[in-house]
Amino acid sequence: MPGVLSSVLACLHKCSANVLTLNQSVPIDGAAAVTVTVKLSGGPMDGPSLRRAVLGVEGVVEARLISEVTSSVKNDLFCEE
């Protein structure tokens, strides 16, 4: 499904998350693993809430919260392409 990563980035922007790093693997069987490190800007959004928001993006297959340190969150996002 094209445009999933763009939709995830729009979701992160809407949640006031600042992208620090982004890595995407080569798609296999229509899905690509994406690792995103974000910093939350002290708003009402926390790591679990951000994960739920990303899971709501069409085409996202899985989202995992890897770690949460103060206001930094690292997520693994698996998106269909």
Secondary structure, 3 states (H helix, E strand, C coil): CCCHHHHHHHHHHHCCEEEEEEEECCCECCEEEEEEEEEECCCCCCHHHHHHHHHCCCCEEEEEEEEEECCEEEEEEEEEC
